[in-house]
């Protein structure tokens, strides 16, 4: 049966995707220390290579991988972890599913490949056990506390002090002290509950807190107008909440919208209350910096 040119284009796209994903899985697998996780990724990579070989046989020519996509997915895996990256890759395959359906009318093997892509890979990815995802609770604790406490503190200081140098210095001291306190509390709490790796839980909490502190204070270090710095700081807080909740929703397959709105409302609400307290303190005490 003669394959129409449009269908041949679809096959070429799939062929290129398969060889690209093969290299992505191979690169990620090389960095993984856990033997089971590495074996799972290499198994998925081998399946992608088999699919690529099938398309190459039917098309009679090979395809080069998309080097840019390999770089981007590899970078994402370094920053956000391999579970998040692989699930992002899987979410981007809706268009490919339509291609499989159109190709199957001419090449029945397409239906088999589509089934393997859908079932086998999904099952394998579900078996991954990435360490950082075991400490999501600790990261949430550090991130959420930093957002609520520091955004509120900075908002209050913005009106009370009206000086970006003093605000950033006060915020930095408060943030570092609070991060150490939170990390210590998480360690003691984990120890009391006889949890394994209490130290790692504390580190994830402390690091999440410190990173959030740095991001929230940066506007005050870079901008001299304290009200503009406040606006940008609140914007940064929303972006941090968005990115973190998007990461969790993908990596852990949890709802995004509810958690995002909840964290945003709490952070902005505390910031508004703290800003009001700053106004009251300045008026009552007559502080004029």
C-alpha positions as CSV (number, residue, x, y, z in Angstrom):
1,X,0.0,0.0,0.0
2,X,1.3,3.4,-1.0
3,X,1.8,5.7,2.0
4,X,0.6,9.3,1.3
5,X,3.2,12.0,1.7
6,X,1.3,13.6,4.6
7,X,1.5,10.2,6.5
8,X,5.2,10.0,5.6
9,X,5.7,13.4,7.2
10,X,4.0,12.1,10.4
11,X,6.2,9.1,10.5
12,X,9.3,11.3,10.0
13,X,8.2,13.4,13.0
14,X,7.7,10.3,15.2
15,X,11.0,8.8,14.0
16,X,12.9,12.0,15.0
17,X,11.1,12.1,18.3
18,X,12.0,8.5,19.1
19,X,15.7,8.9,18.5
20,X,15.7,12.2,20.4
21,X,14.0,10.7,23.4
22,X,16.4,7.7,23.2
23,X,19.3,10.1,23.7
24,X,17.5,12.0,26.5
25,X,16.9,8.8,28.5
26,X,20.4,7.7,27.9
27,X,21.9,11.0,29.2
28,X,19.7,11.1,32.2
29,X,20.4,7.5,33.1
30,X,24.2,8.1,33.1
31,X,23.8,10.6,36.0
32,X,21.6,8.4,38.2
33,X,23.3,6.5,41.0
34,X,20.3,4.3,41.9
35,X,20.7,1.0,40.0
36,X,16.9,0.3,39.8
37,X,16.1,3.8,38.5
38,X,18.9,3.7,36.0
39,X,17.8,0.3,34.7
40,X,14.2,1.6,34.2
41,X,15.4,4.6,32.2
42,X,17.7,2.4,30.1
43,X,14.8,0.1,29.5
44,X,12.6,3.0,28.2
45,X,15.5,4.2,26.1
46,X,15.9,0.8,24.5
47,X,12.2,0.8,23.7
48,X,12.5,4.2,22.0
49,X,15.4,2.9,20.0
50,X,13.4,-0.1,18.8
51,X,10.5,2.1,17.7
52,X,13.0,4.3,15.9
53,X,14.4,1.3,14.1
54,X,10.9,0.2,13.0
55,X,10.2,3.6,11.5
56,X,13.6,3.7,9.8
57,X,13.0,0.4,8.2
58,X,9.7,1.6,6.7
59,X,11.0,5.0,5.6
60,X,14.3,3.6,4.3
61,X,16.4,6.5,5.8
62,X,17.6,7.5,9.2
63,X,17.0,10.7,11.2
64,X,19.2,12.8,13.4
65,X,18.1,13.6,16.9
66,X,16.9,17.1,17.9
67,X,20.0,18.3,19.8
68,X,18.2,21.4,21.2
69,X,15.5,19.2,22.7
70,X,18.1,16.9,24.2
71,X,19.9,19.9,25.8
72,X,16.6,21.4,27.2
73,X,15.3,18.1,28.7
74,X,18.7,17.3,30.1
75,X,18.8,20.8,31.7
76,X,15.3,20.4,33.1
77,X,16.4,17.0,34.7
78,X,19.3,18.7,36.4
79,X,17.2,21.5,37.8
80,X,13.9,19.8,38.5
81,X,14.8,16.1,38.6
82,X,14.2,13.3,36.1
83,X,10.7,12.3,37.2
84,X,9.4,15.8,36.5
85,X,11.2,15.9,33.1
86,X,10.0,12.5,31.9
87,X,6.4,13.4,32.8
88,X,6.7,16.6,31.0
89,X,7.9,14.7,28.0
90,X,5.0,12.3,28.3
91,X,2.5,15.2,28.4
92,X,3.9,16.5,25.2
93,X,3.0,13.4,23.2
94,X,-0.7,14.2,22.6
95,X,0.1,15.3,19.1
96,X,2.1,12.1,18.5
97,X,-1.0,10.0,19.5
98,X,-3.0,11.6,16.7
99,X,-0.2,10.7,14.3
100,X,-0.2,7.1,15.4
101,X,-4.0,6.9,14.7
102,X,-3.6,8.2,11.2
103,X,-0.5,6.0,10.4
104,X,-2.2,2.8,11.7
105,X,-4.5,2.8,8.7
106,X,-1.5,2.2,6.5
107,X,0.9,0.6,8.9
108,X,-0.8,-1.6,11.6
109,X,2.5,-1.7,13.6
110,X,1.7,1.9,14.6
111,X,-1.1,0.7,16.9
112,X,1.3,-1.6,18.7
113,X,3.9,1.1,19.1
114,X,1.2,3.5,20.4
115,X,0.1,1.0,22.9
116,X,3.7,0.4,24.2
117,X,4.2,4.2,24.4
118,X,1.0,4.5,26.4
119,X,1.2,1.6,28.7
120,X,4.8,0.4,29.1
121,X,6.4,3.8,29.5
122,X,3.8,5.0,31.9
123,X,4.2,1.9,34.0
124,X,8.0,2.2,34.0
125,X,7.9,5.9,34.9
126,X,5.5,5.2,37.8
127,X,8.2,2.8,39.2
128,X,10.8,5.6,39.5
129,X,11.8,6.4,43.0
130,X,13.6,9.8,42.9
131,X,15.1,10.8,46.3
132,X,14.1,14.5,46.2
133,X,10.4,13.5,45.8
134,X,10.6,11.7,49.1
135,X,11.3,15.1,50.8
136,X,8.5,17.1,49.2
137,X,7.0,17.6,52.6
138,X,10.2,19.1,53.9
139,X,10.5,21.4,50.8
140,X,6.9,22.5,51.2
141,X,7.6,23.3,54.8
142,X,10.7,25.4,54.1
143,X,9.2,27.2,51.0
144,X,5.8,27.9,52.5
145,X,7.2,29.3,55.8
146,X,9.7,31.5,54.0
147,X,7.1,32.9,51.7
148,X,4.6,33.6,54.5
149,X,7.1,34.9,57.1
150,X,9.5,36.8,54.9
151,X,7.0,38.3,52.5
152,X,5.1,39.6,55.5
153,X,8.3,40.8,57.2
154,X,9.5,42.6,54.1
155,X,6.1,44.2,53.5
156,X,6.0,45.5,57.1
157,X,9.5,46.8,56.9
158,X,8.9,48.5,53.6
159,X,6.6,51.1,55.2
160,X,8.2,51.1,58.7
161,X,11.8,51.8,57.4
162,X,11.2,53.1,53.8
163,X,14.9,52.3,53.0
164,X,15.8,49.4,50.7
165,X,19.3,48.9,52.2
166,X,17.9,48.6,55.8
167,X,15.0,46.5,54.6
168,X,17.2,44.0,52.7
169,X,19.7,43.8,55.6
170,X,16.9,43.3,58.2
171,X,15.2,40.8,55.9
172,X,18.4,38.9,55.2
173,X,19.2,38.5,58.9
174,X,15.7,37.5,59.7
175,X,15.6,35.0,56.8
176,X,18.9,33.3,57.6
177,X,18.0,33.0,61.3
178,X,14.6,31.6,60.4
179,X,16.0,29.1,57.9
180,X,18.3,27.7,60.6
181,X,15.5,27.6,63.0
182,X,13.2,25.8,60.6
183,X,15.9,23.3,59.6
184,X,16.6,22.5,63.3
185,X,12.9,22.1,64.0
186,X,12.5,19.8,61.1
187,X,15.5,17.7,62.3
188,X,14.2,17.4,65.8
189,X,10.7,16.7,64.6
190,X,11.9,13.9,62.3
191,X,14.1,12.5,65.1
192,X,11.1,12.5,67.5
193,X,9.0,10.6,64.9
194,X,11.9,8.1,64.3
195,X,12.0,9.0,60.6
196,X,15.0,7.9,58.6
197,X,17.4,10.5,57.2
198,X,16.3,13.3,59.6
199,X,19.4,15.3,58.6
200,X,18.4,15.2,54.9
201,X,14.8,16.3,55.8
202,X,16.4,19.3,57.7
203,X,18.7,20.1,54.8
204,X,15.8,20.1,52.2
205,X,13.8,22.4,54.5
206,X,16.7,24.8,55.1
207,X,17.8,24.9,51.5
208,X,14.2,25.6,50.3
209,X,13.9,28.4,52.9
210,X,17.3,30.0,52.0
211,X,16.6,30.0,48.2
212,X,13.2,31.6,48.8
213,X,14.8,34.2,51.1
214,X,17.4,35.2,48.4
215,X,14.8,35.5,45.7
216,X,12.5,37.7,47.9
217,X,15.3,40.0,49.0
218,X,16.9,40.5,45.6
219,X,14.4,43.3,44.5
220,X,15.4,45.3,47.6
221,X,19.1,44.9,46.8
222,X,18.7,45.9,43.1
223,X,16.0,48.6,43.3
224,X,16.2,51.8,45.4
225,X,12.5,52.6,45.3
226,X,11.1,50.7,48.3
227,X,7.5,50.6,47.0
228,X,8.6,49.3,43.6
229,X,10.8,46.7,45.3
230,X,7.8,45.6,47.3
231,X,5.7,45.2,44.2
232,X,8.4,43.2,42.5
233,X,9.0,41.1,45.6
234,X,5.3,40.1,45.8
235,X,5.5,39.3,42.0
236,X,8.5,37.1,42.7
237,X,6.6,35.3,45.5
238,X,3.7,34.5,43.1
239,X,6.2,33.2,40.5
240,X,7.9,31.0,43.1
241,X,4.6,29.6,44.3
242,X,3.5,29.0,40.7
243,X,6.8,27.2,39.7
244,X,6.9,25.1,42.8
245,X,3.3,24.0,42.6
246,X,3.6,23.3,38.9
247,X,6.6,21.1,39.7
248,X,4.7,19.2,42.4
249,X,1.6,18.8,40.3
250,X,3.6,17.2,37.5
251,X,6.1,15.2,39.5
252,X,3.5,13.9,42.1
253,X,0.4,13.9,39.9
254,X,-1.5,16.3,42.2
255,X,-4.0,19.1,41.5
256,X,-2.3,22.4,40.7
257,X,-5.0,25.1,40.9
258,X,-6.2,24.6,44.4
259,X,-2.8,24.4,46.0
260,X,-1.5,27.4,44.0
261,X,-4.5,29.6,45.0
262,X,-4.2,28.6,48.6
263,X,-0.5,29.4,48.9
264,X,-0.9,32.7,47.0
265,X,-3.8,33.8,49.1
266,X,-2.0,33.1,52.4
267,X,1.2,34.8,51.3
268,X,-0.4,37.9,49.9
269,X,-2.8,38.1,52.9
270,X,0.0,38.0,55.4
271,X,1.9,40.6,53.4
272,X,-1.1,42.9,53.4
273,X,-1.6,42.5,57.1
274,X,2.1,43.1,57.8
275,X,2.1,46.1,55.6
276,X,-0.7,47.5,57.6
277,X,1.1,46.8,60.9
278,X,4.1,48.6,59.5
279,X,2.0,51.7,58.9
280,X,0.6,51.6,62.4
281,X,4.0,51.1,64.0
282,X,5.5,54.0,62.1
283,X,2.6,56.3,63.0
284,X,2.4,55.2,66.7
285,X,6.2,55.2,67.3
286,X,7.0,58.1,65.0
287,X,9.7,56.1,63.3
288,X,11.3,58.2,60.5
289,X,14.3,56.6,58.8
